Amino acid sequence: MSSDFLKHCYERASRLASKQVLVGLDGFVDRIVAAVDKRSGPGEQFEAIKTLKDLGERITSAAGQSTNVELFLKREKIGGNGPIFAHALLKSNIHIKALGAFGEGAVHPLFEDFARKTEAVSLCDPGLTHAIECDDGKLMLGMMSHFERITYEHILKVMGEGSLIDAISRADLIAFLNWTMVPHGTSILASLVDKVLPNLGPRDRRVFLFDPADPEKRSDADFLAYLKQLTRFHAFGRVVLSVNLKEAGAVARVLGLRAMDGSKEALLQGVTEIRRAIDIECMVIHTARGAVCASRSDAYWVPVAYCDAPLISTGGGDHFNAGFALGELLELPPQECLELAVAYAGFYIRKGKSPALSDIEAFLASEFSLEF
């Protein structure tokens, strides 16, 4: 990783004040919790279950019997891919409009400040997630049945067709995140391509950023139908699909491509094959050790400064996407977008807060020994 991308960010930062981003379609209350192993007293006087493997063994050992696992609340915050992504971009002086699940009738108290800053349009109540964070990963336990109400017709009812068209037409970047949790997500995308995007005026540059989130609970047929919709957006702007390694494996499987491990060589080959199969401008895969992206002309690899004890891991992928989106808004080349994404995610998981560009400079100096 070089320091050139950050210099280019500073040179172009003044452009961000005129940029607009539309983000949807989810929203969660995230409860970050620890699973208690042994207690020695009240409050924080306990030892947590350290790994998902240990937690799994605790659960499976109770088969045919029963067990109790206490969840200790570490913090409660706004969650969902869309809100975390949007919150990460707010420090960059970008105009954000959020469309999602922030409260029925009235905005949920946890989302009030976010809603003011993002001119939020709420479609239903937020979901609820208990995120059990362990040393080797996290288990997300979610409740989101009311997301079934999020349809294209419901969006029009809440927002109005004119307001929806206006919001999309003004946006320099449109991020549709967490398809997996929105049951009608594919039909919403199809309606946008069929009924909204053809009615927009010409624009020099429009970016569509997609992240499906973990599609394990969805059928392969559903996931393939979603991926086919992404190809259709190419007629109306630049399409970027960003996934983690597990999600990339699911993409490759439903497209009939070879499986990939986390090695640099396999990722570079896999990201290129996926981009070509979907026929989009940019395909991105991020892992704990490195990140890759493929454009129509080349593929790029950026190493990650691995963190074995993150302060927080929930939201790391959303901050990666926010960094990449920021690079796209600044019209950086793909490799520099990737470097900015890695830096954004690395800062967040270590500090537990979203960075500004000035924070990234200090972070890169300490983690990568870069000089500016």
Buried (B, 14 or more C-beta within 10 A) or exposed (E): BEBBBBEBBEEBBEEBEEBBBBBBBBBBBBBBBBBBBEEEEEEEEBEBBBEBEBBEEBEEEEEEEEEEEEBBEBEEBBBBBBBBBBBBBBBBEBBBBBBBBBBBEEBBEBBBEBBEBBEBBBBBBBBBBBBBBBBEEBBBEBEBEBBEBBBBEBBBEBBEEEBBBBBBBBBBBBBBBBBBBBBBBBBBBBBBBEBBBEEBEEEEEBBBBBBBBBBEEBEEEBBBBBBEBBBBBBEBBBBBBBBBBEBBBBBBBBBEBEEBEEEEEBBBBBBBBBBBBBEBBBBBBBBBBBBBBBBEEEBBBBEBBEBEEBEBBBBBBBBBBBBBBBBBBBEBBBBBBBBBBBBBBBBBBBBBBBBEBEBBBEBBEEBBEBEE
